[in-house]
Amino acid sequence: ASTFTAPLSVYSSRGFSAAADEEYDLAVIGGGPGGYVGSIKAAQMGLKTVCIEKRGTLGGTCLNVGCIPSKALLNNSYLYHQAKKDFANRGIIVEGLSLDLKKMMDAKNTSVGQLTGGIEMLFKKNKVDYVKGAGKFLGPNEIEVELAEGGKKTVKAKKVMIATGSEVTPFPGVEIDEKQIISSTGALTLEAVPKKMIVIGAGVIGLELGSVWERLGAEVTVVEFSGAIGGLGIDKEVSTTFQRIMKKQGLKFKLNTKVTGVAKKADGTLGVSVEAAAGGKEDTLDADVVLVCIGRRPYTFGLGLENAGVEMADRGKLKVNDQFQTNVPHIYAIGDIIDGPMLAHKAEDEGVLAVEGMLGGHVHLDYNLVPSVVYTHPEVAWVGKTEEQLKEEGVEYLKGNFPFMANSRAKTNVDTDGFVKVLTDKKTDKMLGVHIINSQAGELIGEACLAMEYGASSEDIARVCHAHPTLSEALKGACQQTYSGKSINF
C-alpha cells in the first residue's frame, strides 16, 4: 500500500474554472470510478485538473448502468422475494403482496441520480474542471473535445490520464436491441417481468441480473460455455456450492453449452439455438428475453491514440509500466483499459496511485489482493489464491472451512447457506486465499484483505477477539482450523 504524503506546498488552492486557452497540469479522459477518483486526488494534491466525460453524467458504467443500479435491483428484488417466500416462516404475514416494477425502477434511478450528482459536487468542492463531451487526441498534449452541447473545444495539458473503461462485448451474429435481446444495460430498464429469460454467460453480471429477474417472477435459464459458474478466478469448491444454492433458489443451468444463434419467431418470442460445447445435436430454447453477458472489452476506439503516439497491447488494451505510464511518458492509463481485473475498486486505486506517482510517490498495488464479489444472495467473495492455483503452482497449503450452519448469528438470522474457506502456507501459516459464501460476504472479505495486505498468518486472525455473535466469527473459526487443526465451534 502506498504511504506517500505530498509536501504541504502541493495542496495550494486554485479557482474552479480555467480559461479555455489555459494549460492544465492534468487532463483525465473518462469520468468513471478510476477517472473521477484520479481527478479529485490530483486536484487535492495541487494539480490544475480537468475531467472529460462524454456520457453527460459522471461515474461511468459502474454508477450509471452497472454496479450501482444493479445493486439497487438486487437489494429490492430480494426484499420482494423474502416477503413472498420467507416472511411467513418468520411470523410475518403479508396479504395482497404485489410488485410495482415502475416504482422499483424509480427507486433505482433515484439512487443513481444522487450518486452521480454527488460526484459533480465533489468536483466543485475540490476545484476539478468538468467538460462534458467526447475527447480525442490531436497530439501528445492536445485533446479535442466534441462537446455534448454542440461545438468543439481544445484542451491542453502537461499530463494526460486515460480512464475510458470498457463496454459490453458483442456476441457474434446476435444483434442487441435492448428490448428483447439485451445487454446488462437493457436488463436494468425492462418495463415488464418476462415469462422466460435466457442468460448467455454464467459470470458475475449474468448471475446477478439473472437472479434479479428470477426473484421478480421470470423463469431464468443460464447457458454457460464452460463447466462452472462464477466467472474467472472463482474457486472450484466455491463455484460448485454456489451453483447448488442458486439452483435451489430457482435458477436453471445449462453448462458446457454454447449458443449458436438467436432468432425471432412469428409469435414474437425468441428461439435460442444451443449445442454441447464439444459439438453435437442442436437444440432450441424458448425465451421472451435473452440477456447477453459474455464479458466486457476495453474502450479505446476513437481516442486518436495514434495522434499521440500511444502503443496498443493485445485485445484493445494499452501498455503501461509500473507507474501506469504508456510509452509516451506523460500519458498514463488506468482501469479496464490495462491489464488486471475489470473492477471499479481496482480502477479507483490505480487512479490515486497514478497521480501520486506523477508527484514522486511510491506506486504499488498487489493485484493478487484485489477482492472480487458476486452480489447475489448469498453473496460470494474472494481474495488471493484458489486451491486450483496453489496446486498448479506446487505450493503446499492447509485449508480451513467453517460453515455458517455452525455460526450463531447466521443461525439466528435463519441464513446459514455457505462457508468461509481459508488457505494458508503449510510451513509459514501465511494466509494465501480467503473465499466466502454468505449474505454479507462482500463486507466480510474486507478483514481478509487487510490481513493479507499486511502478511498476516491465520493464527493472527484466530487470536483477534471478534464480537459475538457476528458473522465474522466464521472467519476466525476457519483460521483456527488452519493454524491449530481444530476450530472451537465446529
Salt bridges, closest charged atoms under 4 A:
GLU22 OE2 - LYS48 NZ 2.23
ASP25 OD1 - LYS158 NZ 3.44
ASP86 OD2 - ARG90 NE 2.56
ASP106 OD2 - LYS102 NZ 3.06
GLU144 OE1 - LYS152 NZ 3.92
GLU167 OE2 - ARG297 NE 2.90
ASP177 OD2 - LYS264 NZ 3.17
GLU208 OE1 - LYS71 NZ 3.25
GLU219 OE2 - LYS252 NZ 3.24
ASP235 OD1 - LYS421 NZ 2.72
GLU237 OE1 - LYS399 NZ 3.45
GLU237 OE1 - LYS421 NZ 2.73
GLU275 OE2 - LYS258 NZ 3.34
ASP286 OD1 - LYS265 NZ 2.71
GLU311 OE1 - LYS319 NZ 3.86
ASP339 OD1 - LYS317 NZ 3.61
GLU350 OE2 - LYS346 NZ 3.14
GLU356 OE2 - LYS41 NZ 3.81
GLU387 OE2 - LYS399 NZ 3.24
GLU387 OE2 - LYS421 NZ 2.63
GLU393 OE2 - LYS385 NZ 2.95
ASP415 OD2 - HIS377 NE2 3.53
GLU447 OE2 - HIS466 NE2 2.71
GLU459 OE2 - ARG463 NE 2.69
GLU473 OE2 - HIS468 ND1 2.97
